[in-house]
Amino acid sequence: MPNDILLDENFEPQIKDGDFIIGESTYQHQKTLLFAEKGEFKSNPTTGVGTRKYLETSKPDEFAREIRLEFFADGMQVNSLKVDENLAITIDAIYK
């Protein structure tokens, strides 16, 4: 399980007593990958699911495939992944 600087709901670093808060960050990494558009990370411009582009689609299978590919590329093992017709996501994925 990775530890990293924790972010708040606005993706801003959490700070306590003048220091960054460090903690388990698997869920945070998943959330970041889901919301990131391709091209947002200069160091790896092909990274990111780009969830916004799937909001108006009726192809949950393509959405699930993209999530699975991005999580795998980030080093996660996807145990289960479900995207329903309303695009609600249920993910069970961990870092190997």
Backbone atoms as SQL, in Angstrom:
CREATE TABLE atoms (id INTEGER PRIMARY KEY, chain TEXT, resi INTEGER, resn TEXT, atom TEXT, x REAL, y REAL, z REAL);
INSERT INTO atoms VALUES
  (1, 'A', 1, 'MET', 'N', 0.836, -1.174, 0.000),
  (2, 'A', 1, 'MET', 'CA', 0.000, 0.000, 0.000),
  (3, 'A', 1, 'MET', 'C', 0.886, 1.245, 0.000),
  (4, 'A', 2, 'PRO', 'N', 0.665, 2.127, -0.959),
  (5, 'A', 2, 'PRO', 'CA', 1.515, 3.309, -1.050),
  (6, 'A', 2, 'PRO', 'C', 1.150, 4.381, -0.023),
  (7, 'A', 3, 'ASN', 'N', 2.155, 5.083, 0.426),
  (8, 'A', 3, 'ASN', 'CA', 1.973, 6.268, 1.259),
  (9, 'A', 3, 'ASN', 'C', 2.414, 7.467, 0.450),
  (10, 'A', 4, 'ASP', 'N', 1.672, 8.553, 0.582),
  (11, 'A', 4, 'ASP', 'CA', 1.954, 9.739, -0.205),
  (12, 'A', 4, 'ASP', 'C', 1.416, 10.945, 0.565),
  (13, 'A', 5, 'ILE', 'N', 1.677, 12.127, 0.047),
  (14, 'A', 5, 'ILE', 'CA', 1.075, 13.340, 0.598),
  (15, 'A', 5, 'ILE', 'C', -0.420, 13.251, 0.314),
  (16, 'A', 6, 'LEU', 'N', -1.242, 13.416, 1.342),
  (17, 'A', 6, 'LEU', 'CA', -2.681, 13.311, 1.175),
  (18, 'A', 6, 'LEU', 'C', -3.257, 14.625, 0.659),
  (19, 'A', 7, 'LEU', 'N', -4.263, 14.490, -0.195),
  (20, 'A', 7, 'LEU', 'CA', -4.941, 15.638, -0.789),
  (21, 'A', 7, 'LEU', 'C', -6.363, 15.719, -0.251),
  (22, 'A', 8, 'ASP', 'N', -6.923, 16.935, -0.246),
  (23, 'A', 8, 'ASP', 'CA', -8.317, 17.087, 0.160),
  (24, 'A', 8, 'ASP', 'C', -9.226, 16.861, -1.047),
  (25, 'A', 9, 'GLU', 'N', -10.525, 17.097, -0.866),
  (26, 'A', 9, 'GLU', 'CA', -11.491, 16.842, -1.947),
  (27, 'A', 9, 'GLU', 'C', -11.286, 17.739, -3.161),
  (28, 'A', 10, 'ASN', 'N', -10.519, 18.824, -3.011),
  (29, 'A', 10, 'ASN', 'CA', -10.208, 19.725, -4.129),
  (30, 'A', 10, 'ASN', 'C', -8.816, 19.468, -4.699),
  (31, 'A', 11, 'PHE', 'N', -8.231, 18.349, -4.321),
  (32, 'A', 11, 'PHE', 'CA', -6.896, 17.946, -4.762),
  (33, 'A', 11, 'PHE', 'C', -5.799, 18.907, -4.293),
  (34, 'A', 12, 'GLU', 'N', -6.035, 19.565, -3.163),
  (35, 'A', 12, 'GLU', 'CA', -5.039, 20.427, -2.538),
  (36, 'A', 12, 'GLU', 'C', -4.353, 19.636, -1.426),
  (37, 'A', 13, 'PRO', 'N', -3.043, 19.830, -1.223),
  (38, 'A', 13, 'PRO', 'CA', -2.346, 19.094, -0.157),
  (39, 'A', 13, 'PRO', 'C', -2.929, 19.398, 1.214),
  (40, 'A', 14, 'GLN', 'N', -3.079, 18.362, 2.030),
  (41, 'A', 14, 'GLN', 'CA', -3.537, 18.539, 3.407),
  (42, 'A', 14, 'GLN', 'C', -2.327, 18.900, 4.269),
  (43, 'A', 15, 'ILE', 'N', -2.475, 19.936, 5.095),
  (44, 'A', 15, 'ILE', 'CA', -1.377, 20.415, 5.933),
  (45, 'A', 15, 'ILE', 'C', -1.859, 20.492, 7.373),
  (46, 'A', 16, 'LYS', 'N', -1.016, 20.017, 8.286),
  (47, 'A', 16, 'LYS', 'CA', -1.315, 20.093, 9.719),
  (48, 'A', 16, 'LYS', 'C', -0.057, 20.538, 10.435),
  (49, 'A', 17, 'ASP', 'N', -0.167, 21.560, 11.244),
  (50, 'A', 17, 'ASP', 'CA', 0.961, 22.115, 11.998),
  (51, 'A', 17, 'ASP', 'C', 2.132, 22.475, 11.080),
  (52, 'A', 18, 'GLY', 'N', 1.823, 22.958, 9.882),
  (53, 'A', 18, 'GLY', 'CA', 2.851, 23.396, 8.949),
  (54, 'A', 18, 'GLY', 'C', 3.516, 22.298, 8.144),
  (55, 'A', 19, 'ASP', 'N', 3.074, 21.048, 8.304),
  (56, 'A', 19, 'ASP', 'CA', 3.652, 19.930, 7.556),
  (57, 'A', 19, 'ASP', 'C', 2.590, 19.238, 6.721),
  (58, 'A', 20, 'PHE', 'N', 3.044, 18.637, 5.619),
  (59, 'A', 20, 'PHE', 'CA', 2.148, 17.831, 4.807),
  (60, 'A', 20, 'PHE', 'C', 1.713, 16.612, 5.602),
  (61, 'A', 21, 'ILE', 'N', 0.487, 16.191, 5.395),
  (62, 'A', 21, 'ILE', 'CA', -0.007, 14.964, 6.016),
  (63, 'A', 21, 'ILE', 'C', 0.287, 13.808, 5.078),
  (64, 'A', 22, 'ILE', 'N', 0.949, 12.782, 5.591),
  (65, 'A', 22, 'ILE', 'CA', 1.307, 11.598, 4.822),
  (66, 'A', 22, 'ILE', 'C', 0.402, 10.456, 5.255),
  (67, 'A', 23, 'GLY', 'N', -0.046, 9.652, 4.308),
  (68, 'A', 23, 'GLY', 'CA', -0.890, 8.516, 4.665),
  (69, 'A', 23, 'GLY', 'C', -1.101, 7.586, 3.492),
  (70, 'A', 24, 'GLU', 'N', -1.865, 6.526, 3.727),
  (71, 'A', 24, 'GLU', 'CA', -2.167, 5.538, 2.692),
  (72, 'A', 24, 'GLU', 'C', -2.940, 6.228, 1.576),
  (73, 'A', 25, 'SER', 'N', -2.512, 6.008, 0.334),
  (74, 'A', 25, 'SER', 'CA', -3.019, 6.838, -0.758),
  (75, 'A', 25, 'SER', 'C', -3.579, 6.079, -1.954),
  (76, 'A', 26, 'THR', 'N', -3.889, 4.801, -1.805),
  (77, 'A', 26, 'THR', 'CA', -4.409, 4.034, -2.948),
  (78, 'A', 26, 'THR', 'C', -5.669, 4.677, -3.518),
  (79, 'A', 27, 'TYR', 'N', -6.651, 4.958, -2.665),
  (80, 'A', 27, 'TYR', 'CA', -7.904, 5.556, -3.128),
  (81, 'A', 27, 'TYR', 'C', -7.645, 6.911, -3.803),
  (82, 'A', 28, 'GLN', 'N', -6.747, 7.683, -3.231),
  (83, 'A', 28, 'GLN', 'CA', -6.409, 8.992, -3.792),
  (84, 'A', 28, 'GLN', 'C', -5.800, 8.846, -5.183),
  (85, 'A', 29, 'HIS', 'N', -4.928, 7.874, -5.378),
  (86, 'A', 29, 'HIS', 'CA', -4.327, 7.644, -6.692),
  (87, 'A', 29, 'HIS', 'C', -5.395, 7.228, -7.698),
  (88, 'A', 30, 'GLN', 'N', -6.319, 6.376, -7.266),
  (89, 'A', 30, 'GLN', 'CA', -7.394, 5.946, -8.155),
  (90, 'A', 30, 'GLN', 'C', -8.248, 7.140, -8.579),
  (91, 'A', 31, 'LYS', 'N', -8.607, 7.964, -7.622),
  (92, 'A', 31, 'LYS', 'CA', -9.424, 9.142, -7.901),
  (93, 'A', 31, 'LYS', 'C', -8.704, 10.093, -8.861),
  (94, 'A', 32, 'THR', 'N', -7.426, 10.294, -8.634),
  (95, 'A', 32, 'THR', 'CA', -6.643, 11.177, -9.496),
  (96, 'A', 32, 'THR', 'C', -6.596, 10.640, -10.922),
  (97, 'A', 33, 'LEU', 'N', -6.370, 9.343, -11.071),
  (98, 'A', 33, 'LEU', 'CA', -6.351, 8.738, -12.407),
  (99, 'A', 33, 'LEU', 'C', -7.702, 8.856, -13.099),
  (100, 'A', 34, 'LEU', 'N', -8.783, 8.680, -12.359),
  (101, 'A', 34, 'LEU', 'CA', -10.116, 8.767, -12.944),
  (102, 'A', 34, 'LEU', 'C', -10.418, 10.165, -13.473),
  (103, 'A', 35, 'PHE', 'N', -10.048, 11.184, -12.712),
  (104, 'A', 35, 'PHE', 'CA', -10.385, 12.551, -13.096),
  (105, 'A', 35, 'PHE', 'C', -9.392, 13.191, -14.070),
  (106, 'A', 36, 'ALA', 'N', -8.165, 12.691, -14.121),
  (107, 'A', 36, 'ALA', 'CA', -7.139, 13.293, -14.981),
  (108, 'A', 36, 'ALA', 'C', -7.445, 13.039, -16.459),
  (109, 'A', 37, 'GLU', 'N', -7.303, 14.078, -17.242),
  (110, 'A', 37, 'GLU', 'CA', -7.420, 13.964, -18.696),
  (111, 'A', 37, 'GLU', 'C', -6.041, 13.661, -19.262),
  (112, 'A', 38, 'LYS', 'N', -6.004, 12.970, -20.360),
  (113, 'A', 38, 'LYS', 'CA', -4.725, 12.717, -21.012),
  (114, 'A', 38, 'LYS', 'C', -4.091, 14.071, -21.338),
  (115, 'A', 39, 'GLY', 'N', -2.797, 14.192, -21.051),
  (116, 'A', 39, 'GLY', 'CA', -2.080, 15.439, -21.294),
  (117, 'A', 39, 'GLY', 'C', -1.911, 16.304, -20.055),
  (118, 'A', 40, 'GLU', 'N', -2.585, 15.987, -18.963),
  (119, 'A', 40, 'GLU', 'CA', -2.468, 16.801, -17.747),
  (120, 'A', 40, 'GLU', 'C', -1.176, 16.554, -16.990),
  (121, 'A', 41, 'PHE', 'N', -0.585, 15.385, -17.121),
  (122, 'A', 41, 'PHE', 'CA', 0.676, 15.079, -16.451),
  (123, 'A', 41, 'PHE', 'C', 1.811, 15.252, -17.458),
  (124, 'A', 42, 'LYS', 'N', 2.627, 16.284, -17.270),
  (125, 'A', 42, 'LYS', 'CA', 3.715, 16.536, -18.201),
  (126, 'A', 42, 'LYS', 'C', 4.693, 15.374, -18.288),
  (127, 'A', 43, 'SER', 'N', 4.941, 14.710, -17.152),
  (128, 'A', 43, 'SER', 'CA', 5.906, 13.618, -17.146),
  (129, 'A', 43, 'SER', 'C', 5.390, 12.376, -17.865),
  (130, 'A', 44, 'ASN', 'N', 4.060, 12.242, -17.995),
  (131, 'A', 44, 'ASN', 'CA', 3.483, 11.104, -18.696),
  (132, 'A', 44, 'ASN', 'C', 2.162, 11.549, -19.319),
  (133, 'A', 45, 'PRO', 'N', 2.219, 12.178, -20.486),
  (134, 'A', 45, 'PRO', 'CA', 1.026, 12.784, -21.080),
  (135, 'A', 45, 'PRO', 'C', -0.059, 11.809, -21.528),
  (136, 'A', 46, 'THR', 'N', 0.221, 10.505, -21.547),
  (137, 'A', 46, 'THR', 'CA', -0.812, 9.548, -21.948),
  (138, 'A', 46, 'THR', 'C', -1.573, 8.977, -20.750),
  (139, 'A', 47, 'THR', 'N', -1.244, 9.444, -19.547),
  (140, 'A', 47, 'THR', 'CA', -1.887, 8.950, -18.326),
  (141, 'A', 47, 'THR', 'C', -3.192, 9.688, -18.056),
  (142, 'A', 48, 'GLY', 'N', -4.209, 8.957, -17.625),
  (143, 'A', 48, 'GLY', 'CA', -5.484, 9.542, -17.223),
  (144, 'A', 48, 'GLY', 'C', -6.652, 8.908, -17.944),
  (145, 'A', 49, 'VAL', 'N', -7.728, 8.679, -17.199),
  (146, 'A', 49, 'VAL', 'CA', -8.940, 8.089, -17.765),
  (147, 'A', 49, 'VAL', 'C', -9.777, 9.154, -18.455),
  (148, 'A', 50, 'GLY', 'N', -9.865, 10.332, -17.876),
  (149, 'A', 50, 'GLY', 'CA', -10.690, 11.390, -18.456),
  (150, 'A', 50, 'GLY', 'C', -12.173, 11.088, -18.291),
  (151, 'A', 51, 'THR', 'N', -12.595, 10.898, -17.065),
  (152, 'A', 51, 'THR', 'CA', -13.967, 10.506, -16.753),
  (153, 'A', 51, 'THR', 'C', -15.001, 11.433, -17.386),
  (154, 'A', 52, 'ARG', 'N', -14.706, 12.702, -17.470),
  (155, 'A', 52, 'ARG', 'CA', -15.683, 13.668, -17.998),
  (156, 'A', 52, 'ARG', 'C', -16.161, 13.305, -19.395),
  (157, 'A', 53, 'LYS', 'N', -15.265, 12.773, -20.229),
  (158, 'A', 53, 'LYS', 'CA', -15.667, 12.464, -21.606),
  (159, 'A', 53, 'LYS', 'C', -16.625, 11.279, -21.679),
  (160, 'A', 54, 'TYR', 'N', -16.700, 10.484, -20.619),
  (161, 'A', 54, 'TYR', 'CA', -17.598, 9.330, -20.609),
  (162, 'A', 54, 'TYR', 'C', -18.960, 9.655, -20.022),
  (163, 'A', 55, 'LEU', 'N', -19.151, 10.857, -19.497),
  (164, 'A', 55, 'LEU', 'CA', -20.413, 11.215, -18.869),
  (165, 'A', 55, 'LEU', 'C', -21.573, 11.245, -19.855),
  (166, 'A', 56, 'GLU', 'N', -21.292, 11.530, -21.096),
  (167, 'A', 56, 'GLU', 'CA', -22.353, 11.622, -22.097),
  (168, 'A', 56, 'GLU', 'C', -22.366, 10.420, -23.041),
  (169, 'A', 57, 'THR', 'N', -21.763, 9.338, -22.645),
  (170, 'A', 57, 'THR', 'CA', -21.707, 8.168, -23.502),
  (171, 'A', 57, 'THR', 'C', -22.634, 7.087, -22.987),
  (172, 'A', 58, 'SER', 'N', -23.007, 6.214, -23.847),
  (173, 'A', 58, 'SER', 'CA', -23.812, 5.061, -23.438),
  (174, 'A', 58, 'SER', 'C', -22.983, 3.788, -23.588),
  (175, 'A', 59, 'LYS', 'N', -21.666, 3.918, -23.394),
  (176, 'A', 59, 'LYS', 'CA', -20.756, 2.791, -23.571),
  (177, 'A', 59, 'LYS', 'C', -19.970, 2.528, -22.288),
  (178, 'A', 60, 'PRO', 'N', -20.627, 1.981, -21.264),
  (179, 'A', 60, 'PRO', 'CA', -19.926, 1.725, -20.008),
  (180, 'A', 60, 'PRO', 'C', -18.783, 0.717, -20.154),
  (181, 'A', 61, 'ASP', 'N', -18.856, -0.169, -21.150),
  (182, 'A', 61, 'ASP', 'CA', -17.780, -1.146, -21.351),
  (183, 'A', 61, 'ASP', 'C', -16.473, -0.466, -21.756),
  (184, 'A', 62, 'GLU', 'N', -16.566, 0.554, -22.602),
  (185, 'A', 62, 'GLU', 'CA', -15.368, 1.303, -22.999),
  (186, 'A', 62, 'GLU', 'C', -14.783, 2.051, -21.808),
  (187, 'A', 63, 'PHE', 'N', -15.654, 2.604, -20.990),
  (188, 'A', 63, 'PHE', 'CA', -15.242, 3.316, -19.781),
  (189, 'A', 63, 'PHE', 'C', -14.514, 2.367, -18.836),
  (190, 'A', 64, 'ALA', 'N', -15.087, 1.192, -18.600),
  (191, 'A', 64, 'ALA', 'CA', -14.472, 0.197, -17.721),
  (192, 'A', 64, 'ALA', 'C', -13.124, -0.258, -18.279),
  (193, 'A', 65, 'ARG', 'N', -13.043, -0.434, -19.576),
  (194, 'A', 65, 'ARG', 'CA', -11.778, -0.852, -20.203),
  (195, 'A', 65, 'ARG', 'C', -10.696, 0.201, -19.979),
  (196, 'A', 66, 'GLU', 'N', -11.033, 1.461, -20.163),
  (197, 'A', 66, 'GLU', 'CA', -10.064, 2.542, -19.975),
  (198, 'A', 66, 'GLU', 'C', -9.587, 2.606, -18.524),
  (199, 'A', 67, 'ILE', 'N', -10.515, 2.442, -17.581),
  (200, 'A', 67, 'ILE', 'CA', -10.142, 2.432, -16.167),
  (201, 'A', 67, 'ILE', 'C', -9.175, 1.286, -15.893),
  (202, 'A', 68, 'ARG', 'N', -9.526, 0.105, -16.353),
  (203, 'A', 68, 'ARG', 'CA', -8.684, -1.078, -16.133),
  (204, 'A', 68, 'ARG', 'C', -7.281, -0.872, -16.715),
  (205, 'A', 69, 'LEU', 'N', -7.189, -0.333, -17.928),
  (206, 'A', 69, 'LEU', 'CA', -5.883, -0.099, -18.570),
  (207, 'A', 69, 'LEU', 'C', -5.042, 0.899, -17.782),
  (208, 'A', 70, 'GLU', 'N', -5.649, 1.988, -17.342),
  (209, 'A', 70, 'GLU', 'CA', -4.904, 3.019, -16.608),
  (210, 'A', 70, 'GLU', 'C', -4.458, 2.529, -15.236),
  (211, 'A', 71, 'PHE', 'N', -5.320, 1.797, -14.550),
  (212, 'A', 71, 'PHE', 'CA', -4.946, 1.265, -13.245),
  (213, 'A', 71, 'PHE', 'C', -3.819, 0.247, -13.383),
  (214, 'A', 72, 'PHE', 'N', -3.905, -0.619, -14.390),
  (215, 'A', 72, 'PHE', 'CA', -2.857, -1.604, -14.634),
  (216, 'A', 72, 'PHE', 'C', -1.530, -0.908, -14.948),
  (217, 'A', 73, 'ALA', 'N', -1.572, 0.130, -15.787),
  (218, 'A', 73, 'ALA', 'CA', -0.363, 0.872, -16.151),
  (219, 'A', 73, 'ALA', 'C', 0.261, 1.551, -14.933),
  (220, 'A', 74, 'ASP', 'N', -0.545, 1.868, -13.933),
  (221, 'A', 74, 'ASP', 'CA', -0.059, 2.503, -12.714),
  (222, 'A', 74, 'ASP', 'C', 0.423, 1.483, -11.680),
  (223, 'A', 75, 'GLY', 'N', 0.325, 0.195, -12.018),
  (224, 'A', 75, 'GLY', 'CA', 0.829, -0.847, -11.134),
  (225, 'A', 75, 'GLY', 'C', -0.205, -1.495, -10.239),
  (226, 'A', 76, 'MET', 'N', -1.476, -1.276, -10.523),
  (227, 'A', 76, 'MET', 'CA', -2.539, -1.857, -9.706),
  (228, 'A', 76, 'MET', 'C', -3.018, -3.175, -10.287),
  (229, 'A', 77, 'GLN', 'N', -3.483, -4.013, -9.400),
  (230, 'A', 77, 'GLN', 'CA', -4.162, -5.251, -9.772),
  (231, 'A', 77, 'GLN', 'C', -5.650, -4.987, -9.585),
  (232, 'A', 78, 'VAL', 'N', -6.419, -5.079, -10.655),
  (233, 'A', 78, 'VAL', 'CA', -7.857, -4.830, -10.583),
  (234, 'A', 78, 'VAL', 'C', -8.551, -6.163, -10.315),
  (235, 'A', 79, 'ASN', 'N', -9.080, -6.312, -9.103),
  (236, 'A', 79, 'ASN', 'CA', -9.775, -7.546, -8.728),
  (237, 'A', 79, 'ASN', 'C', -11.196, -7.569, -9.268),
  (238, 'A', 80, 'SER', 'N', -11.862, -6.436, -9.223),
  (239, 'A', 80, 'SER', 'CA', -13.193, -6.329, -9.817),
  (240, 'A', 80, 'SER', 'C', -13.446, -4.879, -10.189),
  (241, 'A', 81, 'LEU', 'N', -14.234, -4.706, -11.234),
  (242, 'A', 81, 'LEU', 'CA', -14.568, -3.378, -11.732),
  (243, 'A', 81, 'LEU', 'C', -15.933, -3.459, -12.372),
  (244, 'A', 82, 'LYS', 'N', -16.830, -2.590, -11.942),
  (245, 'A', 82, 'LYS', 'CA', -18.169, -2.565, -12.517),
  (246, 'A', 82, 'LYS', 'C', -18.553, -1.124, -12.804),
  (247, 'A', 83, 'VAL', 'N', -19.025, -0.897, -14.013),
  (248, 'A', 83, 'VAL', 'CA', -19.588, 0.390, -14.402),
  (249, 'A', 83, 'VAL', 'C', -21.011, 0.103, -14.853),
  (250, 'A', 84, 'ASP', 'N', -22.001, 0.623, -14.119),
  (251, 'A', 84, 'ASP', 'CA', -23.385, 0.323, -14.492),
  (252, 'A', 84, 'ASP', 'C', -23.891, 1.288, -15.555),
  (253, 'A', 85, 'GLU', 'N', -25.143, 1.126, -15.960),
  (254, 'A', 85, 'GLU', 'CA', -25.714, 1.945, -17.036),
  (255, 'A', 85, 'GLU', 'C', -25.791, 3.421, -16.695),
  (256, 'A', 86, 'ASN', 'N', -25.743, 3.753, -15.388),
  (257, 'A', 86, 'ASN', 'CA', -25.723, 5.159, -14.954),
  (258, 'A', 86, 'ASN', 'C', -24.297, 5.663, -14.754),
  (259, 'A', 87, 'LEU', 'N', -23.324, 4.857, -15.139),
  (260, 'A', 87, 'LEU', 'CA', -21.903, 5.134, -15.026),
  (261, 'A', 87, 'LEU', 'C', -21.432, 5.227, -13.574),
  (262, 'A', 88, 'ALA', 'N', -22.163, 4.595, -12.664),
  (263, 'A', 88, 'ALA', 'CA', -21.694, 4.469, -11.283),
  (264, 'A', 88, 'ALA', 'C', -20.573, 3.424, -11.282),
  (265, 'A', 89, 'ILE', 'N', -19.487, 3.740, -10.611),
  (266, 'A', 89, 'ILE', 'CA', -18.282, 2.886, -10.651),
  (267, 'A', 89, 'ILE', 'C', -18.090, 2.190, -9.319),
  (268, 'A', 90, 'THR', 'N', -17.828, 0.890, -9.386),
  (269, 'A', 90, 'THR', 'CA', -17.451, 0.105, -8.220),
  (270, 'A', 90, 'THR', 'C', -16.120, -0.554, -8.551),
  (271, 'A', 91, 'ILE', 'N', -15.093, -0.243, -7.751),
  (272, 'A', 91, 'ILE', 'CA', -13.743, -0.722, -8.049),
  (273, 'A', 91, 'ILE', 'C', -13.140, -1.408, -6.834),
  (274, 'A', 92, 'ASP', 'N', -12.510, -2.542, -7.080),
  (275, 'A', 92, 'ASP', 'CA', -11.682, -3.192, -6.080),
  (276, 'A', 92, 'ASP', 'C', -10.325, -3.390, -6.753),
  (277, 'A', 93, 'ALA', 'N', -9.389, -2.510, -6.431),
  (278, 'A', 93, 'ALA', 'CA', -8.058, -2.567, -7.034),
  (279, 'A', 93, 'ALA', 'C', -7.015, -2.208, -5.973),
  (280, 'A', 94, 'ILE', 'N', -5.886, -2.898, -6.025),
  (281, 'A', 94, 'ILE', 'CA', -4.797, -2.657, -5.078),
  (282, 'A', 94, 'ILE', 'C', -3.479, -2.626, -5.824),
  (283, 'A', 95, 'TYR', 'N', -2.487, -2.005, -5.206),
  (284, 'A', 95, 'TYR', 'CA', -1.147, -2.023, -5.775),
  (285, 'A', 95, 'TYR', 'C', -0.502, -3.361, -5.457),
  (286, 'A', 96, 'LYS', 'N', 0.179, -3.924, -6.444),
  (287, 'A', 96, 'LYS', 'CA', 0.845, -5.220, -6.268),
  (288, 'A', 96, 'LYS', 'C', 2.098, -5.066, -5.440);
